């Protein structure tokens, strides 16, 4: 882990501590824990499985797209990349650290940077695109209840929807414009040389230009094979809905009735859209605060804090811990491989 990621991790831990203090302050924790204990184990296990499916699904899509580019890679290896991405996205502001680390390990394991970049960007664009479409749909067909449930946080929903839409447009432009992508690559190298982070190297510049050309060839391949893009879009919809469905599983697991699954899932989706682009590691604090406001009419009494703890604990903190272990294992495996190669040399 580099210094930047280490600082992000420290900020993440401090935010987590502050979040727990603010959320739990004023709550009868014995009552909250008592409510958690009433959660049906079958629903709890189903919710945990759903959380792991959400992260693993990205790996399946990475595997599908890499195989489309004629890479022989296993689903397990690609799921590993998705957990690494989840960990570094979770501890960095606006989830900016995930893809660079995924790209790093993919390159270490023999994937071309150009092809890996296209695959990861395709997954990211579709992920954001599906989120935007869902957000617009909620705004059109569910505006009244949304305004009533979100209350003072409605502006964050508008902001999140706008930022995600803007990002989709920018990423699509970069993907389909070879001149733009090549300009970003070469311009980025020039900037790093001016900052004296990189030294002058004609060979490196040539390789970067070759990579940009290969990148565009991969983009063209996917544009000509739209059925693969449609398949990833369909699977992304399932993936996105799975994490929203998790909240409804907790609702039913606590023995509650009266609110339909669509309402619970729409509210959870609204929270994701609102906080997704905020510059906070793991969107900590604001996610919990929005949850308690949005679901205050759905979960009653101690079940509100209890459901928030279990839902957030499963779909973020539990998966983050597992992802940290996977990232540590990847780092250790990479170091051992380098040591073996150096020893053989």
Backbone torsions as a table, in degrees:
resi	resn	phi	psi	omega
1	UNK	NA	126.7	-179.4
2	UNK	-78.9	175.6	-174.9
3	UNK	-61.1	-39.7	-179.5
4	UNK	-61.2	-45.7	179.9
5	UNK	-67.9	-32.2	178.1
6	UNK	-65.6	-43.2	177.6
7	UNK	-62.6	-42.7	178.0
8	UNK	-60.5	-40.0	179.7
9	UNK	-64.7	-40.0	178.7
10	UNK	-64.8	-45.1	177.8
11	UNK	-61.0	-40.3	178.6
12	UNK	-59.1	-46.8	-178.8
13	UNK	-63.8	-42.1	178.7
14	UNK	-63.9	-42.1	178.0
15	UNK	-64.5	-39.0	179.2
16	UNK	-62.1	-45.2	178.8
17	UNK	-61.8	-44.4	179.2
18	UNK	-64.6	-40.5	179.5
19	UNK	-62.0	-48.0	-179.8
20	UNK	-61.5	-39.0	-179.2
21	UNK	-64.8	-47.4	-177.7
22	UNK	-66.3	-43.4	-176.4
23	UNK	-67.6	-42.9	-174.9
24	UNK	-83.7	-17.0	-179.6
25	UNK	-62.0	129.1	178.6
26	UNK	86.4	-0.5	178.1
27	UNK	-99.4	144.5	173.1
28	UNK	-80.5	97.3	-173.0
29	UNK	-66.2	-28.7	176.5
30	UNK	-64.4	-40.2	178.6
31	UNK	-68.7	-40.6	179.0
32	UNK	-62.5	-47.1	179.0
33	UNK	-64.0	-35.9	176.9
34	UNK	-63.5	-37.9	177.9
35	UNK	-68.1	-40.9	178.3
36	UNK	-59.7	-38.7	-178.9
37	UNK	-65.8	-20.7	179.4
38	UNK	-81.0	-8.2	-178.8
39	UNK	-63.5	126.4	-177.8
40	UNK	-65.0	128.6	-175.8
41	UNK	-59.9	-31.8	179.9
42	UNK	-66.3	-44.0	178.0
43	UNK	-66.5	-36.8	178.7
44	UNK	-63.9	-45.3	179.2
45	UNK	-65.1	-39.8	178.6
46	UNK	-64.1	-39.7	179.3
47	UNK	-66.4	-41.1	178.4
48	UNK	-64.0	-42.1	178.1
49	UNK	-63.2	-37.8	178.5
50	UNK	-64.0	-39.6	179.1
51	UNK	-62.7	-42.9	179.4
52	UNK	-70.7	-35.0	176.8
53	UNK	-62.0	-40.4	-178.4
54	UNK	-56.3	-45.7	-179.3
55	UNK	-74.8	-43.4	-177.9
56	UNK	-63.4	-31.3	-177.9
57	UNK	-58.7	-35.8	177.3
58	UNK	-62.4	-40.0	177.8
59	UNK	-62.2	-39.5	178.2
60	UNK	-62.5	-39.3	179.8
61	UNK	-69.8	-38.8	175.9
62	UNK	-60.9	-44.4	179.4
63	UNK	-61.6	-44.9	-179.5
64	UNK	-59.6	-44.8	-177.8
65	UNK	-73.6	-36.8	177.1
66	UNK	-65.1	-40.4	178.0
67	UNK	-65.9	-31.9	176.4
68	UNK	-64.4	-26.6	177.5
69	UNK	-94.3	16.1	175.1
70	UNK	71.7	28.8	172.2
71	UNK	-92.5	135.9	175.1
72	UNK	-92.2	96.3	-177.9
73	UNK	-135.5	150.1	-177.6
74	UNK	-92.6	156.3	177.9
75	UNK	-62.6	-37.4	-179.3
76	UNK	-62.2	-41.0	178.5
77	UNK	-62.9	-42.2	-178.4
78	UNK	-72.2	-33.1	174.6
79	UNK	-63.7	-35.6	175.5
80	UNK	-58.6	-43.0	178.3
81	UNK	-61.6	-38.4	-177.5
82	UNK	-68.4	-36.2	177.8
83	UNK	-70.5	-38.0	175.5
84	UNK	-61.0	-44.1	178.8
85	UNK	-62.9	-39.9	180.0
86	UNK	-62.9	-42.6	-178.5
87	UNK	-62.6	-52.0	-176.4
88	UNK	-72.6	-27.1	172.9
89	UNK	-68.4	-37.2	-176.8
90	UNK	-69.1	-28.2	-176.0
91	UNK	-103.0	0.3	-179.9
92	UNK	-115.5	148.7	-179.9
93	UNK	-59.9	137.5	179.2
94	UNK	55.6	23.7	177.4
95	UNK	56.0	38.1	-174.4
96	UNK	-82.9	-14.8	-173.7
97	UNK	-90.3	-10.6	-173.3
98	UNK	-67.9	-56.6	-175.5
99	UNK	-64.3	-40.9	176.6
100	UNK	-57.2	-39.0	179.6
101	UNK	-72.9	-36.4	174.9
102	UNK	-61.5	-44.5	179.7
103	UNK	-61.5	-39.5	-179.7
104	UNK	-61.0	-49.0	-178.0
105	UNK	-73.3	-31.9	177.0
106	UNK	-65.8	-40.8	178.1
107	UNK	-66.8	-38.0	178.3
108	UNK	-61.1	-29.6	-176.1
109	UNK	-100.5	20.0	169.6
110	UNK	96.1	5.9	177.2
111	UNK	-88.1	138.0	177.2
112	UNK	-61.9	140.9	178.7
113	UNK	-61.1	-39.2	-178.5
114	UNK	-62.9	-47.7	-179.2
115	UNK	-67.6	-42.9	179.0
116	UNK	-61.8	-39.9	179.7
117	UNK	-62.7	-43.6	179.4
118	UNK	-63.2	-45.1	-178.7
119	UNK	-62.1	-48.1	-178.4
120	UNK	-66.1	-38.8	179.7
121	UNK	-70.1	-36.1	177.3
122	UNK	-62.3	-45.7	178.2
123	UNK	-61.9	-41.6	-178.8
124	UNK	-66.5	-43.8	-179.5
125	UNK	-63.2	-45.6	-179.2
126	UNK	-65.9	-39.7	177.2
127	UNK	-57.3	-48.7	-179.7
128	UNK	-69.4	-38.3	-179.9
129	UNK	-61.1	-46.8	179.1
130	UNK	-62.3	-40.5	179.2
131	UNK	-63.1	-40.8	179.4
132	UNK	-66.4	-44.6	179.3
133	UNK	-60.9	-43.6	176.7
134	UNK	-62.2	-42.1	-179.3
135	UNK	-62.8	-42.7	178.1
136	UNK	-65.6	-40.8	178.6
137	UNK	-61.2	-43.1	177.9
138	UNK	-63.0	-40.7	-178.7
139	UNK	-65.5	-37.5	-177.7
140	UNK	-77.1	-48.2	-171.3
141	UNK	-97.5	-7.5	-172.8
142	UNK	-136.9	24.4	-171.9
143	UNK	-62.4	-45.1	-177.6
144	UNK	-57.7	-58.1	177.8
145	UNK	-61.2	-36.6	-179.8
146	UNK	-60.4	-45.3	178.8
147	UNK	-63.2	-38.1	-178.8
148	UNK	-70.3	-39.6	-177.3
149	UNK	-78.0	-44.0	-175.6
150	UNK	-77.5	-25.6	179.0
151	UNK	52.2	-121.1	-174.9
152	UNK	-71.2	-7.5	-179.7
153	UNK	-93.1	4.7	-177.8
154	UNK	-60.3	-35.0	-179.5
155	UNK	-62.4	-33.9	178.1
156	UNK	-66.9	-32.6	177.4
157	UNK	-65.3	-45.5	177.6
158	UNK	-60.7	-43.8	-179.6
159	UNK	-62.7	-47.6	-179.6
160	UNK	-61.9	-41.4	179.3
161	UNK	-64.8	-41.7	178.8
162	UNK	-64.0	-46.8	-177.5
163	UNK	-65.1	-40.5	178.5
164	UNK	-66.7	-40.2	177.2
165	UNK	-62.4	-45.0	179.4
166	UNK	-60.7	-42.1	-179.3
167	UNK	-65.5	-39.9	178.2
168	UNK	-60.7	-44.8	-179.9
169	UNK	-62.1	-45.8	-179.1
170	UNK	-63.4	-47.3	-178.6
171	UNK	-64.4	-38.8	177.6
172	UNK	-63.7	-41.1	179.6
173	UNK	-62.8	-43.4	179.7
174	UNK	-64.3	-38.8	-177.2
175	UNK	-67.1	-43.6	-173.4
176	UNK	-91.3	-6.4	-179.6
177	UNK	-108.8	101.4	-179.0
178	UNK	-63.9	-36.0	-179.8
179	UNK	-66.2	-39.1	179.6
180	UNK	-65.3	-46.4	-178.9
181	UNK	-64.7	-44.0	179.4
182	UNK	-63.3	-38.3	178.0
183	UNK	-64.0	-39.2	177.9
184	UNK	-65.1	-42.3	-178.7
185	UNK	-65.3	-51.4	-178.0
186	UNK	-68.2	-40.9	178.9
187	UNK	-64.2	-37.5	177.8
188	UNK	-64.5	-39.9	178.3
189	UNK	-64.4	-42.6	179.6
190	UNK	-61.4	-41.3	179.6
191	UNK	-63.1	-43.8	179.5
192	UNK	-65.2	-31.5	176.9
193	UNK	-72.3	-37.8	176.9
194	UNK	-64.6	-35.9	178.3
195	UNK	-80.3	0.6	178.9
196	UNK	63.2	26.1	174.2
197	UNK	-82.7	-34.7	176.1
198	UNK	-116.8	150.2	175.4
199	UNK	-92.7	159.8	177.4
200	UNK	-62.7	132.3	179.7
201	UNK	-155.3	107.8	178.7
202	UNK	-64.8	-34.5	179.8
203	UNK	-65.9	-41.4	179.0
204	UNK	-65.0	-41.8	178.8
205	UNK	-60.5	-42.1	178.6
206	UNK	-62.5	-42.3	179.2
207	UNK	-65.1	-38.1	178.8
208	UNK	-64.9	-39.5	178.7
209	UNK	-67.1	-41.1	176.0
210	UNK	-61.6	-40.6	178.5
211	UNK	-62.9	-41.1	179.7
212	UNK	-63.0	-38.8	178.2
213	UNK	-67.0	-42.3	177.8
214	UNK	-64.2	-37.2	178.2
215	UNK	-59.0	-47.1	-177.9
216	UNK	-66.1	-35.6	177.3
217	UNK	-62.3	-39.7	178.3
218	UNK	-66.4	-39.5	177.2
219	UNK	-61.1	-46.1	179.8
220	UNK	-60.8	-36.8	178.7
221	UNK	-60.0	-46.1	-178.8
222	UNK	-70.1	-33.3	178.0
223	UNK	-67.1	-30.5	178.4
224	UNK	-83.1	-17.3	179.1
225	UNK	-117.2	66.8	-173.5
226	UNK	-65.2	-22.5	-180.0
227	UNK	-61.3	-33.1	178.7
228	UNK	-69.0	-37.4	177.4
229	UNK	-66.7	-41.9	178.6
230	UNK	-62.4	-38.4	179.2
231	UNK	-64.5	-42.0	179.1
232	UNK	-67.3	-37.9	177.5
233	UNK	-61.4	-47.0	-179.1
234	UNK	-61.0	-42.9	-179.1
235	UNK	-69.9	-32.9	177.9
236	UNK	-65.5	-37.0	176.8
237	UNK	-60.3	-44.5	177.9
238	UNK	-62.4	-43.9	-180.0
239	UNK	-60.6	-47.8	-178.4
240	UNK	-62.6	-44.7	-177.8
241	UNK	-65.3	-29.2	-177.2
242	UNK	-62.2	-42.5	-177.8
243	UNK	-73.2	-26.4	175.5
244	UNK	-76.1	-34.8	178.8
245	UNK	-66.6	-27.6	179.3
246	UNK	-54.5	-42.2	-179.2
247	UNK	-63.4	-38.5	179.0
248	UNK	-68.1	-34.3	176.5
249	UNK	-61.6	-40.4	177.4
250	UNK	-66.8	-40.0	178.0
251	UNK	-58.2	-48.3	-179.4
252	UNK	-72.4	-33.8	179.9
253	UNK	-64.2	-26.1	176.9
254	UNK	-84.5	3.2	177.1
255	UNK	78.3	20.0	-178.0
256	UNK	-90.7	150.3	178.3
257	UNK	-141.7	166.4	175.8
258	UNK	114.1	-23.4	178.3
259	UNK	-115.9	128.1	-176.1
260	UNK	-76.0	162.7	-176.7
261	UNK	-61.3	-37.5	-177.9
262	UNK	-62.6	-39.9	179.2
263	UNK	-65.4	-46.7	179.9
264	UNK	-62.0	-44.4	-179.2
265	UNK	-66.8	-38.1	179.4
266	UNK	-65.8	-40.2	178.8
267	UNK	-66.4	-42.0	178.5
268	UNK	-65.5	-38.1	177.0
269	UNK	-63.6	-40.6	179.7
270	UNK	-61.9	-39.6	178.3
271	UNK	-64.5	-44.6	179.1
272	UNK	-59.6	-45.5	-178.2
273	UNK	-63.5	-40.4	-177.5
274	UNK	-66.5	-38.6	-172.3
275	UNK	-101.4	-8.8	-170.6
276	UNK	-56.4	-36.7	-174.7
277	UNK	-105.1	5.9	-178.7
278	UNK	-72.1	141.2	-176.1
279	UNK	-78.8	54.0	177.3
280	UNK	-126.5	129.7	178.3
281	UNK	-55.5	118.1	-179.5
282	UNK	69.1	10.1	-176.5
283	UNK	49.6	38.1	-177.0
284	UNK	-69.1	148.8	178.6
285	UNK	87.5	-62.6	-178.0
286	UNK	-67.8	-35.2	178.3
287	UNK	-63.0	-46.5	-179.3
288	UNK	-65.4	-40.7	180.0
289	UNK	-65.9	-42.2	177.8
290	UNK	-65.6	-38.5	179.8
291	UNK	-59.4	-47.7	-177.0
292	UNK	-64.9	-29.7	177.4
293	UNK	-78.7	-49.4	-175.3
294	UNK	-64.2	-36.6	-175.4
295	UNK	-101.7	12.1	-178.5
296	UNK	-63.8	-24.5	178.9
297	UNK	-95.6	-4.9	-178.4
298	UNK	-100.0	-49.9	176.9
299	UNK	-99.2	133.3	-176.5
300	UNK	-107.0	148.2	174.9
301	UNK	58.3	-136.9	-177.7
302	UNK	-67.8	-17.1	-179.0
303	UNK	-66.5	-22.9	179.3
304	UNK	-65.3	-54.0	179.1
305	UNK	-67.0	-38.2	180.0
306	UNK	-62.7	-45.5	-179.5
307	UNK	-66.0	-37.3	179.0
308	UNK	-64.4	-43.9	179.6
309	UNK	-61.7	-44.8	-177.7
310	UNK	-71.4	-46.2	-179.0
311	UNK	-61.2	-52.3	-179.7
312	UNK	-67.2	-35.2	179.0
313	UNK	-64.2	-38.1	-179.0
314	UNK	-79.1	-51.1	-172.2
315	UNK	-80.6	-6.1	177.8
316	UNK	-131.6	-66.3	-171.0
317	UNK	-66.1	-43.5	179.0
318	UNK	-62.4	-48.3	-179.7
319	UNK	-65.6	-34.3	179.1
320	UNK	-64.5	-40.5	178.8
321	UNK	-63.8	-46.1	178.0
322	UNK	-62.9	-41.5	179.4
323	UNK	-63.1	-37.6	177.8
324	UNK	-62.6	-40.5	178.4
325	UNK	-65.5	-40.4	178.2
326	UNK	-65.6	-43.2	179.2
327	UNK	-62.9	-40.4	178.5
328	UNK	-64.8	-40.8	178.1
329	UNK	-64.4	-41.2	177.9
330	UNK	-62.5	-43.3	-179.9
331	UNK	-63.5	-45.4	-179.8
332	UNK	-64.9	-43.0	179.5
333	UNK	-62.2	-40.6	179.5
334	UNK	-64.8	-42.1	179.7
335	UNK	-65.6	-43.4	179.5
336	UNK	-63.9	-37.2	178.1
337	UNK	-64.3	-42.5	178.3
338	UNK	-63.5	-40.8	179.3
339	UNK	-64.1	-40.5	179.1
340	UNK	-64.4	-42.3	179.5
341	UNK	-64.9	-40.4	179.2
342	UNK	-66.8	-37.0	178.9
343	UNK	-65.9	-42.4	179.3
344	UNK	-66.2	-34.4	-179.9
345	UNK	-71.1	NA	NA
